[in-house]
Amino acid sequence: MTSLVQRPSGQLAKATRSPVDDWPAEARQLADELAALYPAGDPLPAIAGAWIARQKRANTRQTYARQYKVWDQYARESGTHPFEARFTLAEAFSRYLETAPTLVPVKGGYRGERAPTGPPRSDASRANVLSTCSSFHAYAVRARNQGNDPFDLVARPDIDPDYSSTKGSTEDESARLIDAAHDDGPRSYALVSTIYTMAMRLDMTLKARVEHLSHSEGHRVLDVELKGGRHALKPVPPGTGHAIDIYLDGRTTGFIFQTRTGKPLDAKYVWKLLRRLAAQAGIKNAATFHPHVLKHDAVTHALKAPGAKLHHVQDFADHKDPRTTRRYDRRRGALSSSPAYGVAARLAERLASKTDPDDE
């Protein structure tokens, strides 16, 4: 039997891998990009990468990395290392966000090319960027055991929790959209039906796999990953299940909605598909239609159903907080019941009576 030889005190085994190898791709990419901008040995790239790596979802990691780089560039162009930034610079950055153009895809440019030609950020978007920056600095303070969060006292824009910029559709418009998807082909029909009838977010829809389809308590269900890494079994309505089966055509593995090469559909492709289908369906907001409109409509239409119960719709929408579902309920019917129509109608009657030839 071979005896174990104790390693001399203080001697470590030779490293065979780097902790960075265990980071998600988004964390490694951000760390590499920042390493090219800072001197060798600067701790910021590694700390930023570790901060991104701790985020649970790929979408969150991508968004945080993109938003942090806006602040990082602003700080460097101001001649300040982000770790040396103070409240006054963070406050100035907040003002900068109010007018700074956003990055938008360049038509005819290379894949992923963006230019600062878009409109300034909305209040909600600015609040998200500031929250991201504060999250990074709070993490950096703990990681370095020194410094402070310069965004701690920066005021966030006031956000109305009941306001939504999403332009909803009527149930008739949603039906026309699904008809257009049916005419477009089995994949389009199954995709649109799934998002609408199951109130699915686009990211969870594109991550769903055939292996996640099963049965529970007599219901056909799909195991989906929700925000924060939670999982839930969502019932698959018979019509939607039939559309999925026709599209799968016997396939039993892989992503439900995938390309010919087996990769999940690209989110940008789905955005373009929905806008094309919305235009074919004659939906007035076709030019700005996007995947979340389908989920928004599903929740709103579910609340309109006779006997609808808020807690049932909350589960249907995968809302962790019932107050989120209540926002849909408060917005429901607010436009059609607005007194503006009555005010305008009475004004029109008065104007018509003054110009009526019979009164002359």
C-alpha positions in Angstrom: 0.0 0.0 0.0 1.4 3.4 -1.0 1.7 5.7 2.0 0.6 9.4 1.8 3.4 11.9 2.1 2.4 15.1 3.9 3.1 18.3 2.0 5.5 20.7 3.7 3.7 23.4 5.8 2.6 26.4 3.7 3.0 24.6 0.4 -0.1 24.6 -1.8 -0.9 22.3 -4.7 -0.2 23.7 -8.1 -3.4 25.4 -9.5 -5.0 23.4 -12.3 -7.9 25.7 -12.9 -9.0 29.3 -12.3 -12.2 30.2 -10.4 -13.1 32.3 -13.4 -13.6 29.1 -15.3 -16.7 28.5 -13.2 -18.2 31.9 -14.0 -21.1 32.2 -16.5 -20.2 33.5 -19.9 -21.6 36.9 -19.2 -19.3 37.4 -16.2 -16.2 36.3 -18.0 -17.0 38.6 -20.9 -17.5 41.6 -18.7 -14.3 40.9 -16.8 -12.3 40.5 -20.1 -13.7 43.8 -21.5 -12.9 45.7 -18.3 -9.4 44.1 -18.1 -8.6 45.7 -21.4 -9.4 49.1 -20.0 -7.7 49.0 -16.6 -4.0 48.5 -15.7 -2.8 45.0 -14.9 -3.6 44.0 -11.3 -6.5 46.4 -10.9 -9.1 44.6 -8.9 -12.2 46.1 -10.6 -12.5 43.7 -13.6 -12.4 40.6 -11.2 -14.9 42.2 -8.8 -17.2 43.2 -11.6 -17.1 39.7 -13.0 -17.7 38.1 -9.7 -20.7 40.4 -9.1 -22.2 39.5 -12.5 -21.5 35.8 -11.8 -23.7 35.8 -8.6 -26.8 36.9 -10.5 -29.1 33.9 -11.0 -30.5 34.4 -14.5 -28.8 34.9 -17.8 -31.1 37.8 -18.7 -30.2 39.6 -15.5 -26.5 39.1 -16.0 -26.7 40.5 -19.5 -28.8 43.5 -18.4 -26.6 44.3 -15.4 -23.4 44.0 -17.4 -24.8 46.3 -20.1 -26.0 48.9 -17.6 -22.9 48.9 -15.5 -20.7 49.6 -18.6 -22.6 52.9 -19.1 -21.6 54.0 -15.6 -18.0 52.7 -15.9 -17.5 54.6 -19.2 -18.9 57.8 -17.6 -16.7 57.5 -14.6 -13.5 56.9 -16.7 -14.3 59.8 -19.1 -14.7 62.0 -16.0 -11.2 61.0 -15.0 -12.4 59.0 -12.0 -11.8 55.3 -11.1 -15.3 53.9 -10.2 -13.9 52.7 -6.8 -12.9 56.4 -6.1 -16.2 57.8 -7.2 -18.2 60.0 -4.7 -21.8 60.9 -4.3 -21.4 64.1 -6.4 -20.2 62.1 -9.5 -23.0 59.5 -9.1 -25.5 62.4 -8.8 -24.2 63.9 -12.0 -24.4 60.6 -13.7 -28.1 60.4 -12.7 -28.6 63.8 -14.5 -26.7 62.6 -17.5 -29.0 59.7 -17.9 -32.0 62.0 -18.3 -30.7 63.3 -21.7 -28.1 60.7 -22.9 -29.2 58.9 -26.1 -29.6 55.1 -25.9 -27.9 52.5 -28.0 -29.9 51.1 -30.9 -29.1 48.5 -33.6 -27.4 50.0 -36.6 -29.3 49.2 -39.8 -27.0 47.4 -42.2 -24.3 47.1 -39.6 -22.5 44.0 -38.4 -24.3 41.7 -36.0 -24.7 43.3 -32.6 -23.5 46.7 -33.8 -25.2 49.6 -31.9 -25.0 53.3 -32.0 -26.0 56.1 -29.5 -28.9 57.4 -31.6 -31.9 56.2 -29.6 -34.2 58.4 -27.4 -33.3 59.1 -23.7 -34.2 56.5 -21.1 -37.6 56.5 -19.5 -37.9 57.0 -15.7 -38.2 53.3 -15.2 -35.1 52.6 -17.3 -33.1 55.2 -15.4 -34.2 53.8 -12.1 -33.0 50.4 -13.2 -29.6 51.7 -14.3 -29.1 53.5 -11.0 -30.2 50.4 -9.0 -27.7 48.3 -11.0 -24.9 50.7 -10.2 -25.8 50.7 -6.5 -25.9 46.9 -6.5 -22.4 46.8 -8.0 -20.9 49.2 -5.5 -22.6 47.6 -2.5 -21.0 44.3 -3.6 -17.6 46.0 -4.2 -17.7 47.5 -0.7 -18.2 44.1 0.8 -15.6 42.4 -1.5 -12.9 45.0 -0.8 -13.9 45.7 2.8 -13.4 49.4 2.1 -15.0 52.4 0.3 -18.7 53.3 0.1 -21.6 53.1 -2.3 -21.7 56.5 -4.1 -25.2 55.8 -5.3 -26.6 55.2 -1.8 -28.1 58.8 -1.6 -28.8 59.3 -5.3 -32.5 59.9 -5.8 -34.4 57.5 -8.0 -37.1 58.6 -10.4 -40.6 58.3 -9.0 -42.3 55.4 -10.7 -46.0 55.0 -10.8 -46.6 51.3 -10.0 -50.0 51.4 -11.9 -48.6 52.8 -15.1 -47.6 50.6 -18.0 -46.5 51.7 -21.4 -47.6 48.3 -22.9 -50.3 48.9 -25.5 -52.9 46.1 -24.9 -55.1 44.3 -27.4 -58.7 43.4 -27.4 -59.7 39.7 -27.3 -60.8 39.9 -30.9 -57.4 41.3 -31.9 -55.7 38.4 -30.0 -57.8 35.9 -31.8 -56.9 37.5 -35.2 -53.2 37.3 -34.2 -53.5 33.6 -33.4 -55.3 33.1 -36.7 -52.5 34.8 -38.6 -50.0 32.6 -36.7 -52.0 29.5 -37.7 -51.7 30.5 -41.3 -48.0 31.1 -41.0 -47.2 27.6 -40.0 -47.2 25.0 -37.1 -44.3 26.5 -35.2 -45.7 30.1 -35.3 -49.1 28.8 -34.2 -47.8 26.7 -31.3 -45.5 29.6 -30.2 -48.1 32.3 -30.1 -50.7 30.0 -28.6 -48.3 29.0 -25.8 -47.3 32.5 -24.9 -50.9 33.8 -24.9 -52.9 30.9 -23.4 -50.3 30.1 -20.7 -49.3 33.7 -19.9 -45.6 32.9 -20.6 -42.6 35.2 -20.6 -40.6 34.9 -23.7 -37.4 33.8 -21.9 -39.2 30.9 -20.2 -40.9 30.0 -23.4 -37.6 29.7 -25.4 -35.9 27.8 -22.5 -38.8 25.2 -22.2 -37.8 21.7 -23.4 -39.9 18.8 -24.7 -38.7 16.7 -21.7 -40.4 19.3 -19.4 -43.9 18.3 -20.8 -45.7 15.8 -18.6 -48.9 15.0 -16.8 -50.0 15.8 -13.2 -53.4 15.1 -11.6 -55.0 14.5 -15.0 -53.6 17.7 -16.5 -51.0 18.1 -19.1 -48.3 20.4 -17.7 -45.1 22.1 -18.6 -42.4 22.6 -15.9 -41.1 26.2 -16.4 -38.4 28.2 -14.7 -39.8 31.5 -13.3 -38.0 34.7 -12.2 -35.5 34.1 -9.4 -34.9 30.5 -10.4 -38.2 29.2 -9.0 -40.0 26.4 -10.9 -43.7 25.9 -11.5 -46.0 23.5 -13.3 -48.2 25.4 -15.8 -51.2 23.6 -17.2 -51.2 23.3 -21.0 -54.7 23.9 -22.5 -55.8 21.1 -24.9 -55.8 23.4 -27.9 -52.3 24.6 -27.2 -51.1 21.1 -26.5 -52.5 19.9 -29.8 -50.7 22.8 -31.6 -47.5 21.8 -29.8 -47.9 18.2 -30.8 -48.5 19.0 -34.4 -45.4 21.2 -34.5 -43.2 18.6 -32.7 -44.3 15.9 -35.0 -43.1 13.1 -32.7 -39.9 14.8 -31.5 -39.3 13.9 -27.8 -36.1 15.8 -26.9 -34.7 19.3 -27.2 -36.1 22.8 -26.9 -39.7 22.9 -27.8 -39.2 25.9 -30.0 -36.0 25.5 -31.8 -34.1 26.1 -35.1 -33.2 23.3 -37.6 -29.9 23.0 -35.8 -31.5 22.3 -32.5 -30.7 25.7 -30.9 -33.5 27.7 -29.2 -35.2 30.3 -31.3 -33.6 33.7 -31.1 -35.6 36.3 -29.1 -35.0 38.9 -31.8 -36.5 36.5 -34.4 -39.7 36.2 -32.2 -40.0 39.9 -31.9 -39.9 40.3 -35.7 -42.3 37.4 -36.2 -44.9 38.8 -33.8 -44.7 42.3 -35.4 -45.2 40.7 -38.9 -48.1 38.6 -37.7 -49.6 41.6 -35.9 -49.5 43.6 -39.1 -51.2 40.7 -41.0 -53.9 40.6 -38.3 -54.6 44.3 -38.7 -53.6 45.2 -35.1 -53.1 49.0 -34.9 -50.0 48.7 -32.6 -48.3 46.2 -34.9 -45.2 48.4 -35.3 -44.5 48.3 -31.5 -46.0 44.9 -30.8 -43.7 42.7 -28.7 -43.9 39.3 -26.8 -44.8 40.8 -23.5 -48.0 42.3 -25.0 -49.2 38.7 -25.4 -48.8 37.9 -21.7 -50.2 41.3 -20.7 -53.3 40.6 -22.8 -53.7 37.1 -21.4 -53.7 38.5 -17.8 -56.1 41.3 -18.7 -58.4 39.1 -20.6 -58.4 36.5 -17.8 -59.4 39.2 -15.3 -62.4 40.1 -17.5 -63.8 36.6 -17.5 -67.0 36.1 -15.6 -66.3 34.9 -12.0 -62.5 35.5 -12.3 -60.7 35.4 -9.0 -57.7 37.5 -8.4 -55.6 34.8 -6.7 -56.3 32.4 -9.6 -55.1 35.0 -12.2 -52.1 35.7 -10.0 -51.0 32.1 -10.2 -51.8 32.0 -14.0 -49.5 35.1 -14.5 -46.8 33.7 -12.2 -46.9 36.9 -10.1 -45.1 36.4 -6.8 -46.8 39.5 -5.3 -50.6 39.9 -5.6 -50.1 43.6 -5.9 -48.6 43.1 -9.4 -51.8 41.4 -10.5 -53.9 44.1 -8.8 -52.2 46.6 -11.2 -53.7 44.8 -14.1 -57.0 44.8 -12.4 -56.9 48.5 -11.7 -55.9 49.3 -15.3 -58.6 47.0 -16.8 -61.3 49.0 -18.4 -59.8 52.4 -17.4 -59.7 53.6 -21.0 -63.1 52.4 -22.1 -64.8 53.8 -19.0 -63.0 57.1 -19.1 -65.3 60.2 -18.8 -63.4 61.8 -21.6 -65.7 60.1 -24.1 -68.8 61.6 -22.5 -67.3 65.1 -22.2 -66.3 65.0 -25.8 -69.7 63.7 -26.9 -71.6 66.4 -25.0 -69.3 69.1 -26.5 -69.9 67.7 -30.0 -73.7 67.9 -29.4 -73.4 71.6 -28.3 -71.3 72.5 -31.3 -73.6 70.7 -33.7 -76.7 72.5 -32.2 -75.1 75.9 -32.8 -74.4 75.1 -36.5 -77.7 73.3 -37.2 -79.4 75.0 -40.2 -82.8 74.5 -38.7 -81.8 76.8 -35.9 -81.0 79.7 -38.2 
